[in-house]
């Protein structure tokens, strides 16, 4: 398979790579010959995930970090920039969801949502711009959400953080494009991951699938292949895009409610 850029060298950093979409994305990139730096909070789980990829012949480095702690995220950015002077792509995937409406959202819930789902991406991008420029083909892919553009009730902090991540993507596409760095985002619909299972009881999963015009929730591989495309030279003129990988969910969210009323 085509390497993302045969001349540039360097690594691809994937956050939240110990499981779920991040792990499958790391595997997809590794299968395409890319060298990886996998970031996640739980060092033991992260090391085990990297071992699985190494067993498949993939070069995978690990950096454990709690991206909910600003000082640690800044230290991670410094460490990555020092260790890896050429970074071909940064995939800001780490995130978490909690279903809380406005009355039950405590200050600390709001702050943690912003820190992990939005601020960590900002801190890492800011710290890694020199290494992304140095690679000669830098790409950033942020994992947003369908609710970053079309909010759902009962998850106000998550929707707001993901909306911010979409706008960070567009603002940085404008600012970093002249440096040769492309900045894009994916807006997934519901994807079958551990997060999906934890957040949605089995009784609701069929209805959630049916809400997608394709009649099912997505697979992690379907997000990973879109991320790999956006990281690659095949997407060399794609910048500032928020790419839906949602089975058409974003097209369908509002209208059925209106028709029913
Ligand atoms: P997951 O819970 O299965 O995996 C999340 C990953 O992020 C893990 O590796 C975890 O270690 C890491 N992470 C979480 N908090 C962290 C922290 N404080 N510091 C460092 N790492 C941390 O989640 P997933 O379903 O694979 O979701 C991945 C991304 O996709 C998230 O940004 C999520 O918001 C987004 N997303 C998921 C869905 C879905 O339905 N699964 C839909 C839309 C968007």
py3Dmol code that shows the C-alpha trace and the ligand (Angstrom):
import py3Dmol

protein = """\
ATOM      1  CA  UNK A   1       0.000   0.000   0.000  1.00  0.00           C
ATOM      2  CA  UNK A   2       1.066   3.611  -0.654  1.00  0.00           C
ATOM      3  CA  UNK A   3       3.017   5.213   2.184  1.00  0.00           C
ATOM      4  CA  UNK A   4       1.633   8.527   3.336  1.00  0.00           C
ATOM      5  CA  UNK A   5       4.666  10.417   2.106  1.00  0.00           C
ATOM      6  CA  UNK A   6       7.645   8.402   0.998  1.00  0.00           C
ATOM      7  CA  UNK A   7      10.191  11.246   1.326  1.00  0.00           C
ATOM      8  CA  UNK A   8       9.406  12.975   4.553  1.00  0.00           C
ATOM      9  CA  UNK A   9      10.281  10.469   7.282  1.00  0.00           C
ATOM     10  CA  UNK A  10       8.991  11.109  10.729  1.00  0.00           C
ATOM     11  CA  UNK A  11       6.273   9.707  12.911  1.00  0.00           C
ATOM     12  CA  UNK A  12       2.518   9.995  13.339  1.00  0.00           C
ATOM     13  CA  UNK A  13       1.211  10.787  16.820  1.00  0.00           C
ATOM     14  CA  UNK A  14      -2.191   9.331  17.727  1.00  0.00           C
ATOM     15  CA  UNK A  15      -3.782  10.273  21.061  1.00  0.00           C
ATOM     16  CA  UNK A  16      -6.237   7.956  22.783  1.00  0.00           C
ATOM     17  CA  UNK A  17      -4.512   5.074  20.993  1.00  0.00           C
ATOM     18  CA  UNK A  18      -4.855   2.446  23.720  1.00  0.00           C
ATOM     19  CA  UNK A  19      -8.296   1.342  22.537  1.00  0.00           C
ATOM     20  CA  UNK A  20     -11.278   2.183  20.361  1.00  0.00           C
ATOM     21  CA  UNK A  21     -11.033   4.427  17.324  1.00  0.00           C
ATOM     22  CA  UNK A  22      -7.521   5.558  18.275  1.00  0.00           C
ATOM     23  CA  UNK A  23      -6.131   2.027  18.449  1.00  0.00           C
ATOM     24  CA  UNK A  24      -7.731   0.962  15.161  1.00  0.00           C
ATOM     25  CA  UNK A  25      -6.499   4.179  13.516  1.00  0.00           C
ATOM     26  CA  UNK A  26      -2.968   3.527  14.763  1.00  0.00           C
ATOM     27  CA  UNK A  27      -3.158   0.005  13.340  1.00  0.00           C
ATOM     28  CA  UNK A  28      -4.435   1.297   9.975  1.00  0.00           C
ATOM     29  CA  UNK A  29      -1.621   3.851   9.749  1.00  0.00           C
ATOM     30  CA  UNK A  30       0.930   1.255  10.841  1.00  0.00           C
ATOM     31  CA  UNK A  31      -0.268  -1.152   8.162  1.00  0.00           C
ATOM     32  CA  UNK A  32       0.475   1.603   5.647  1.00  0.00           C
ATOM     33  CA  UNK A  33       4.091   1.640   6.847  1.00  0.00           C
ATOM     34  CA  UNK A  34       3.907   4.580   9.220  1.00  0.00           C
ATOM     35  CA  UNK A  35       5.881   4.808  12.476  1.00  0.00           C
ATOM     36  CA  UNK A  36       3.635   5.603  15.393  1.00  0.00           C
ATOM     37  CA  UNK A  37       3.710   7.371  18.712  1.00  0.00           C
ATOM     38  CA  UNK A  38       0.735   6.177  20.729  1.00  0.00           C
ATOM     39  CA  UNK A  39      -0.543   8.380  23.576  1.00  0.00           C
ATOM     40  CA  UNK A  40      -3.119   7.481  26.241  1.00  0.00           C
ATOM     41  CA  UNK A  41      -3.648   7.814  29.969  1.00  0.00           C
ATOM     42  CA  UNK A  42      -3.250   4.254  31.231  1.00  0.00           C
ATOM     43  CA  UNK A  43       0.379   3.211  30.714  1.00  0.00           C
ATOM     44  CA  UNK A  44      -0.237  -0.501  31.202  1.00  0.00           C
ATOM     45  CA  UNK A  45      -3.078  -0.636  28.703  1.00  0.00           C
ATOM     46  CA  UNK A  46      -1.152   1.565  26.276  1.00  0.00           C
ATOM     47  CA  UNK A  47       1.927  -0.661  26.431  1.00  0.00           C
ATOM     48  CA  UNK A  48      -0.232  -3.738  25.806  1.00  0.00           C
ATOM     49  CA  UNK A  49      -1.828  -2.020  22.795  1.00  0.00           C
ATOM     50  CA  UNK A  50       1.590  -1.129  21.372  1.00  0.00           C
ATOM     51  CA  UNK A  51       2.756  -4.717  21.881  1.00  0.00           C
ATOM     52  CA  UNK A  52      -0.196  -5.918  19.778  1.00  0.00           C
ATOM     53  CA  UNK A  53       0.843  -3.611  16.948  1.00  0.00           C
ATOM     54  CA  UNK A  54       4.532  -4.554  17.230  1.00  0.00           C
ATOM     55  CA  UNK A  55       3.516  -8.203  16.915  1.00  0.00           C
ATOM     56  CA  UNK A  56       2.037  -7.215  13.545  1.00  0.00           C
ATOM     57  CA  UNK A  57       5.386  -5.683  12.478  1.00  0.00           C
ATOM     58  CA  UNK A  58       4.416  -2.074  13.212  1.00  0.00           C
ATOM     59  CA  UNK A  59       6.904   0.366  14.812  1.00  0.00           C
ATOM     60  CA  UNK A  60       5.064   1.820  17.795  1.00  0.00           C
ATOM     61  CA  UNK A  61       6.400   4.104  20.544  1.00  0.00           C
ATOM     62  CA  UNK A  62       4.352   4.933  23.641  1.00  0.00           C
ATOM     63  CA  UNK A  63       3.928   8.079  25.737  1.00  0.00           C
ATOM     64  CA  UNK A  64       1.516   7.772  28.658  1.00  0.00           C
ATOM     65  CA  UNK A  65      -0.107  11.057  29.657  1.00  0.00           C
ATOM     66  CA  UNK A  66      -3.312  12.248  31.298  1.00  0.00           C
ATOM     67  CA  UNK A  67      -4.486  14.887  28.839  1.00  0.00           C
ATOM     68  CA  UNK A  68      -6.834  16.195  31.522  1.00  0.00           C
ATOM     69  CA  UNK A  69      -3.824  17.721  33.315  1.00  0.00           C
ATOM     70  CA  UNK A  70      -2.618  20.852  31.498  1.00  0.00           C
ATOM     71  CA  UNK A  71       0.950  20.752  32.850  1.00  0.00           C
ATOM     72  CA  UNK A  72       1.326  17.152  31.743  1.00  0.00           C
ATOM     73  CA  UNK A  73      -0.036  17.895  28.284  1.00  0.00           C
ATOM     74  CA  UNK A  74       2.430  20.754  27.895  1.00  0.00           C
ATOM     75  CA  UNK A  75       5.253  18.492  29.086  1.00  0.00           C
ATOM     76  CA  UNK A  76       4.137  15.816  26.603  1.00  0.00           C
ATOM     77  CA  UNK A  77       4.225  18.337  23.750  1.00  0.00           C
ATOM     78  CA  UNK A  78       7.749  19.424  24.753  1.00  0.00           C
ATOM     79  CA  UNK A  79       8.906  15.829  25.035  1.00  0.00           C
ATOM     80  CA  UNK A  80       7.411  14.802  21.664  1.00  0.00           C
ATOM     81  CA  UNK A  81       8.933  17.830  19.909  1.00  0.00           C
ATOM     82  CA  UNK A  82      12.354  17.051  21.349  1.00  0.00           C
ATOM     83  CA  UNK A  83      12.270  13.328  20.639  1.00  0.00           C
ATOM     84  CA  UNK A  84      10.630  13.533  17.218  1.00  0.00           C
ATOM     85  CA  UNK A  85      11.861  16.526  15.211  1.00  0.00           C
ATOM     86  CA  UNK A  86       9.775  15.398  12.225  1.00  0.00           C
ATOM     87  CA  UNK A  87       6.121  14.629  12.835  1.00  0.00           C
ATOM     88  CA  UNK A  88       4.108  13.860   9.703  1.00  0.00           C
ATOM     89  CA  UNK A  89       0.722  13.898  11.343  1.00  0.00           C
ATOM     90  CA  UNK A  90      -0.998  14.453  14.672  1.00  0.00           C
ATOM     91  CA  UNK A  91      -4.336  12.727  15.269  1.00  0.00           C
ATOM     92  CA  UNK A  92      -6.159  14.308  18.230  1.00  0.00           C
ATOM     93  CA  UNK A  93      -8.510  11.442  19.049  1.00  0.00           C
ATOM     94  CA  UNK A  94      -8.479  11.153  22.872  1.00  0.00           C
ATOM     95  CA  UNK A  95     -11.820  12.080  24.333  1.00  0.00           C
ATOM     96  CA  UNK A  96     -14.659  11.055  26.583  1.00  0.00           C
ATOM     97  CA  UNK A  97     -18.403  11.529  26.650  1.00  0.00           C
ATOM     98  CA  UNK A  98     -20.738  12.039  29.569  1.00  0.00           C
ATOM     99  CA  UNK A  99     -24.459  12.501  29.260  1.00  0.00           C
ATOM    100  CA  UNK A 100     -25.289  15.422  31.520  1.00  0.00           C
ATOM    101  CA  UNK A 101     -27.800  18.192  31.048  1.00  0.00           C
ATOM    102  CA  UNK A 102     -27.101  21.732  32.204  1.00  0.00           C
ATOM    103  CA  UNK A 103     -28.472  21.489  35.786  1.00  0.00           C
ATOM    104  CA  UNK A 104     -26.318  18.473  36.638  1.00  0.00           C
ATOM    105  CA  UNK A 105     -23.150  19.704  34.935  1.00  0.00           C
ATOM    106  CA  UNK A 106     -20.807  20.742  37.741  1.00  0.00           C
ATOM    107  CA  UNK A 107     -17.971  23.210  37.207  1.00  0.00           C
ATOM    108  CA  UNK A 108     -15.471  20.361  37.291  1.00  0.00           C
ATOM    109  CA  UNK A 109     -17.472  18.343  34.715  1.00  0.00           C
ATOM    110  CA  UNK A 110     -17.478  21.294  32.346  1.00  0.00           C
ATOM    111  CA  UNK A 111     -13.772  21.982  32.886  1.00  0.00           C
ATOM    112  CA  UNK A 112     -12.768  18.346  32.363  1.00  0.00           C
ATOM    113  CA  UNK A 113     -14.789  18.173  29.128  1.00  0.00           C
ATOM    114  CA  UNK A 114     -13.078  21.282  27.815  1.00  0.00           C
ATOM    115  CA  UNK A 115      -9.636  20.118  28.944  1.00  0.00           C
ATOM    116  CA  UNK A 116      -9.709  16.648  27.388  1.00  0.00           C
ATOM    117  CA  UNK A 117     -12.057  17.123  24.423  1.00  0.00           C
ATOM    118  CA  UNK A 118     -10.770  20.535  23.293  1.00  0.00           C
ATOM    119  CA  UNK A 119      -7.856  22.123  25.153  1.00  0.00           C
ATOM    120  CA  UNK A 120      -5.534  19.122  24.866  1.00  0.00           C
ATOM    121  CA  UNK A 121      -5.735  19.332  21.072  1.00  0.00           C
ATOM    122  CA  UNK A 122      -4.854  23.035  21.184  1.00  0.00           C
ATOM    123  CA  UNK A 123      -1.884  22.434  23.511  1.00  0.00           C
ATOM    124  CA  UNK A 124      -0.492  19.556  21.434  1.00  0.00           C
ATOM    125  CA  UNK A 125      -0.927  21.375  18.124  1.00  0.00           C
ATOM    126  CA  UNK A 126       0.762  24.497  19.486  1.00  0.00           C
ATOM    127  CA  UNK A 127       3.676  22.465  20.800  1.00  0.00           C
ATOM    128  CA  UNK A 128       4.130  20.313  17.709  1.00  0.00           C
ATOM    129  CA  UNK A 129       3.924  22.904  14.920  1.00  0.00           C
ATOM    130  CA  UNK A 130       7.733  23.033  14.507  1.00  0.00           C
ATOM    131  CA  UNK A 131       7.958  19.241  14.079  1.00  0.00           C
ATOM    132  CA  UNK A 132       4.968  19.224  11.702  1.00  0.00           C
ATOM    133  CA  UNK A 133       6.585  21.955   9.575  1.00  0.00           C
ATOM    134  CA  UNK A 134       9.918  20.112   9.623  1.00  0.00           C
ATOM    135  CA  UNK A 135       8.333  16.958   8.173  1.00  0.00           C
ATOM    136  CA  UNK A 136       7.466  18.884   5.011  1.00  0.00           C
ATOM    137  CA  UNK A 137       3.963  17.395   4.843  1.00  0.00           C
ATOM    138  CA  UNK A 138       2.375  18.036   8.226  1.00  0.00           C
ATOM    139  CA  UNK A 139      -1.242  17.064   8.721  1.00  0.00           C
ATOM    140  CA  UNK A 140      -3.518  17.381  11.736  1.00  0.00           C
ATOM    141  CA  UNK A 141      -6.741  15.395  12.103  1.00  0.00           C
ATOM    142  CA  UNK A 142      -9.044  16.181  15.023  1.00  0.00           C
ATOM    143  CA  UNK A 143     -11.758  13.708  15.952  1.00  0.00           C
ATOM    144  CA  UNK A 144     -14.863  15.802  16.481  1.00  0.00           C
ATOM    145  CA  UNK A 145     -18.416  14.502  16.514  1.00  0.00           C
ATOM    146  CA  UNK A 146     -21.725  14.766  14.730  1.00  0.00           C
ATOM    147  CA  UNK A 147     -22.942  16.629  17.833  1.00  0.00           C
ATOM    148  CA  UNK A 148     -20.168  19.204  17.393  1.00  0.00           C
ATOM    149  CA  UNK A 149     -22.270  20.656  14.572  1.00  0.00           C
ATOM    150  CA  UNK A 150     -25.796  19.434  15.384  1.00  0.00           C
ATOM    151  CA  UNK A 151     -26.153  19.247  19.175  1.00  0.00           C
ATOM    152  CA  UNK A 152     -28.153  16.619  21.045  1.00  0.00           C
ATOM    153  CA  UNK A 153     -29.920  17.366  24.339  1.00  0.00           C
ATOM    154  CA  UNK A 154     -28.383  16.166  27.586  1.00  0.00           C
ATOM    155  CA  UNK A 155     -24.691  16.457  26.745  1.00  0.00           C
ATOM    156  CA  UNK A 156     -24.077  20.190  26.765  1.00  0.00           C
ATOM    157  CA  UNK A 157     -20.389  20.189  27.706  1.00  0.00           C
ATOM    158  CA  UNK A 158     -19.455  17.473  25.196  1.00  0.00           C
ATOM    159  CA  UNK A 159     -21.380  19.186  22.364  1.00  0.00           C
ATOM    160  CA  UNK A 160     -19.734  22.505  23.194  1.00  0.00           C
ATOM    161  CA  UNK A 161     -16.225  21.049  23.382  1.00  0.00           C
ATOM    162  CA  UNK A 162     -16.622  19.187  20.085  1.00  0.00           C
ATOM    163  CA  UNK A 163     -18.080  22.312  18.446  1.00  0.00           C
ATOM    164  CA  UNK A 164     -15.007  24.166  19.654  1.00  0.00           C
ATOM    165  CA  UNK A 165     -12.778  21.452  18.220  1.00  0.00           C
ATOM    166  CA  UNK A 166     -14.453  21.867  14.825  1.00  0.00           C
ATOM    167  CA  UNK A 167     -13.865  25.622  14.902  1.00  0.00           C
ATOM    168  CA  UNK A 168     -10.266  25.147  16.119  1.00  0.00           C
ATOM    169  CA  UNK A 169      -9.815  22.967  13.046  1.00  0.00           C
ATOM    170  CA  UNK A 170     -11.095  25.642  10.692  1.00  0.00           C
ATOM    171  CA  UNK A 171      -9.204  28.485  12.377  1.00  0.00           C
ATOM    172  CA  UNK A 172      -5.937  26.562  12.237  1.00  0.00           C
ATOM    173  CA  UNK A 173      -6.517  25.487   8.635  1.00  0.00           C
ATOM    174  CA  UNK A 174      -6.352  29.193   7.817  1.00  0.00           C
ATOM    175  CA  UNK A 175      -3.418  29.936  10.102  1.00  0.00           C
ATOM    176  CA  UNK A 176      -1.258  26.875   9.468  1.00  0.00           C
ATOM    177  CA  UNK A 177      -2.065  26.320   5.783  1.00  0.00           C
ATOM    178  CA  UNK A 178       0.596  28.865   4.745  1.00  0.00           C
ATOM    179  CA  UNK A 179       3.147  26.784   6.713  1.00  0.00           C
ATOM    180  CA  UNK A 180       2.222  23.697   4.690  1.00  0.00           C
ATOM    181  CA  UNK A 181       0.207  22.083   7.470  1.00  0.00           C
ATOM    182  CA  UNK A 182      -3.293  20.842   6.601  1.00  0.00           C
ATOM    183  CA  UNK A 183      -5.833  20.761   9.453  1.00  0.00           C
ATOM    184  CA  UNK A 184      -9.005  18.709   9.136  1.00  0.00           C
ATOM    185  CA  UNK A 185     -11.502  16.955  11.386  1.00  0.00           C
ATOM    186  CA  UNK A 186     -13.727  13.913  11.300  1.00  0.00           C
ATOM    187  CA  UNK A 187     -17.258  14.162  12.684  1.00  0.00           C
ATOM    188  CA  UNK A 188     -18.253  10.566  13.489  1.00  0.00           C
ATOM    189  CA  UNK A 189     -21.786   9.437  14.109  1.00  0.00           C
ATOM    190  CA  UNK A 190     -22.223   6.648  16.675  1.00  0.00           C
ATOM    191  CA  UNK A 191     -19.349   4.203  16.353  1.00  0.00           C
ATOM    192  CA  UNK A 192     -19.306   0.827  18.091  1.00  0.00           C
ATOM    193  CA  UNK A 193     -16.504   1.204  20.672  1.00  0.00           C
ATOM    194  CA  UNK A 194     -16.047   0.727  24.409  1.00  0.00           C
ATOM    195  CA  UNK A 195     -17.171   4.332  24.844  1.00  0.00           C
ATOM    196  CA  UNK A 196     -20.345   3.586  22.892  1.00  0.00           C
ATOM    197  CA  UNK A 197     -21.055   0.499  25.036  1.00  0.00           C
ATOM    198  CA  UNK A 198     -20.406   2.353  28.288  1.00  0.00           C
ATOM    199  CA  UNK A 199     -22.567   5.334  27.306  1.00  0.00           C
ATOM    200  CA  UNK A 200     -25.517   3.519  25.680  1.00  0.00           C
ATOM    201  CA  UNK A 201     -27.355   0.613  27.351  1.00  0.00           C
ATOM    202  CA  UNK A 202     -28.088  -2.422  25.134  1.00  0.00           C
ATOM    203  CA  UNK A 203     -31.816  -1.567  25.088  1.00  0.00           C
ATOM    204  CA  UNK A 204     -31.070   1.685  23.215  1.00  0.00           C
ATOM    205  CA  UNK A 205     -28.481   0.477  20.729  1.00  0.00           C
ATOM    206  CA  UNK A 206     -30.825  -0.781  18.035  1.00  0.00           C
ATOM    207  CA  UNK A 207     -32.745   2.511  17.969  1.00  0.00           C
ATOM    208  CA  UNK A 208     -29.480   4.434  17.805  1.00  0.00           C
ATOM    209  CA  UNK A 209     -28.398   2.361  14.818  1.00  0.00           C
ATOM    210  CA  UNK A 210     -31.726   2.922  13.076  1.00  0.00           C
ATOM    211  CA  UNK A 211     -31.425   6.694  13.503  1.00  0.00           C
ATOM    212  CA  UNK A 212     -28.567   6.575  10.992  1.00  0.00           C
ATOM    213  CA  UNK A 213     -29.887   6.554   7.401  1.00  0.00           C
ATOM    214  CA  UNK A 214     -27.619   3.557   6.724  1.00  0.00           C
ATOM    215  CA  UNK A 215     -29.496   1.726   9.485  1.00  0.00           C
ATOM    216  CA  UNK A 216     -26.598   0.891  11.785  1.00  0.00           C
ATOM    217  CA  UNK A 217     -23.849   2.402  13.912  1.00  0.00           C
ATOM    218  CA  UNK A 218     -20.398   2.748  12.390  1.00  0.00           C
ATOM    219  CA  UNK A 219     -17.317   0.568  12.682  1.00  0.00           C
ATOM    220  CA  UNK A 220     -14.013   1.855  14.018  1.00  0.00           C
ATOM    221  CA  UNK A 221     -12.307   0.868  10.753  1.00  0.00           C
ATOM    222  CA  UNK A 222     -14.633   3.221   8.885  1.00  0.00           C
ATOM    223  CA  UNK A 223     -13.319   6.166  10.890  1.00  0.00           C
ATOM    224  CA  UNK A 224      -9.719   4.948  10.692  1.00  0.00           C
ATOM    225  CA  UNK A 225      -9.699   4.811   6.894  1.00  0.00           C
ATOM    226  CA  UNK A 226     -10.992   8.392   6.692  1.00  0.00           C
ATOM    227  CA  UNK A 227      -8.290   9.537   9.125  1.00  0.00           C
ATOM    228  CA  UNK A 228      -5.616   7.751   7.085  1.00  0.00           C
ATOM    229  CA  UNK A 229      -6.876   9.481   3.934  1.00  0.00           C
ATOM    230  CA  UNK A 230      -6.747  12.923   5.571  1.00  0.00           C
ATOM    231  CA  UNK A 231      -3.206  12.262   6.821  1.00  0.00           C
ATOM    232  CA  UNK A 232      -2.047  11.189   3.368  1.00  0.00           C
ATOM    233  CA  UNK A 233      -0.826  13.022   0.314  1.00  0.00           C
ATOM    234  CA  UNK A 234      -3.995  11.834  -1.415  1.00  0.00           C
ATOM    235  CA  UNK A 235      -5.701  14.589   0.602  1.00  0.00           C
ATOM    236  CA  UNK A 236      -3.053  17.165  -0.346  1.00  0.00           C
ATOM    237  CA  UNK A 237      -5.636  19.885  -1.198  1.00  0.00           C
ATOM    238  CA  UNK A 238      -8.065  19.084   1.621  1.00  0.00           C
ATOM    239  CA  UNK A 239      -7.745  21.690   4.383  1.00  0.00           C
ATOM    240  CA  UNK A 240     -10.287  22.955   6.922  1.00  0.00           C
ATOM    241  CA  UNK A 241     -12.778  20.172   6.186  1.00  0.00           C
ATOM    242  CA  UNK A 242     -15.054  18.642   8.826  1.00  0.00           C
ATOM    243  CA  UNK A 243     -15.645  15.236   7.254  1.00  0.00           C
ATOM    244  CA  UNK A 244     -18.773  13.371   8.407  1.00  0.00           C
ATOM    245  CA  UNK A 245     -18.314   9.632   8.933  1.00  0.00           C
ATOM    246  CA  UNK A 246     -21.818   9.119  10.218  1.00  0.00           C
ATOM    247  CA  UNK A 247     -23.916   7.071   7.804  1.00  0.00           C
ATOM    248  CA  UNK A 248     -25.843  10.252   6.972  1.00  0.00           C
ATOM    249  CA  UNK A 249     -26.888  10.932  10.596  1.00  0.00           C
ATOM    250  CA  UNK A 250     -26.144  14.667  10.393  1.00  0.00           C
ATOM    251  CA  UNK A 251     -28.551  14.975   7.467  1.00  0.00           C
ATOM    252  CA  UNK A 252     -31.318  13.282   9.422  1.00  0.00           C
ATOM    253  CA  UNK A 253     -31.121  14.667  12.944  1.00  0.00           C
ATOM    254  CA  UNK A 254     -33.585  17.590  12.890  1.00  0.00           C
ATOM    255  CA  UNK A 255     -36.118  17.008  10.139  1.00  0.00           C
ATOM    256  CA  UNK A 256     -37.953  13.930  11.493  1.00  0.00           C
ATOM    257  CA  UNK A 257     -38.759  15.846  14.708  1.00  0.00           C
ATOM    258  CA  UNK A 258     -40.174  18.735  12.707  1.00  0.00           C
ATOM    259  CA  UNK A 259     -42.313  16.462  10.566  1.00  0.00           C
ATOM    260  CA  UNK A 260     -43.641  14.646  13.637  1.00  0.00           C
ATOM    261  CA  UNK A 261     -44.822  17.876  15.346  1.00  0.00           C
TER     262      UNK A 261
END
"""
ligand_1 = """\
44
LIG
P -12.821 5.101 23.882
O -13.344 5.470 25.226
O -13.044 3.715 23.392
O -11.266 5.450 23.799
C -10.848 6.728 24.242
C -9.357 6.820 24.217
O -9.013 8.144 24.701
C -8.670 5.826 25.112
O -7.443 5.429 24.537
C -8.400 6.630 26.374
O -7.256 6.185 27.093
C -8.132 8.000 25.792
N -8.361 9.025 26.798
C -9.540 9.333 27.383
N -9.325 10.260 28.323
C -8.002 10.518 28.317
C -7.161 11.374 29.073
N -7.628 12.145 30.074
N -5.836 11.397 28.795
C -5.334 10.621 27.817
N -6.068 9.790 27.081
C -7.391 9.742 27.341
O -13.458 6.174 22.867
P -13.795 6.088 21.296
O -15.222 5.743 21.177
O -12.755 5.320 20.569
O -13.674 7.660 20.945
C -12.523 8.204 20.359
C -12.852 9.631 19.925
O -13.958 9.604 19.007
C -13.275 10.533 21.086
O -12.742 11.820 20.884
C -14.790 10.585 20.952
O -15.334 11.752 21.493
C -14.936 10.518 19.445
N -16.254 10.047 19.039
C -16.684 8.777 19.367
C -17.950 8.365 18.966
C -18.486 6.996 19.296
O -19.698 6.755 19.070
N -17.669 6.070 19.783
C -18.780 9.238 18.235
C -18.311 10.512 17.915
C -17.045 10.896 18.323
"""
view = py3Dmol.view(width=600, height=400)
view.addModel(protein, "pdb")
view.setStyle({"model": 0}, {"cartoon": {"style": "trace"}})
view.addModel(ligand_1, "xyz")
view.setStyle({"model": 1}, {"stick": {}})
view.zoomTo()
view.show()
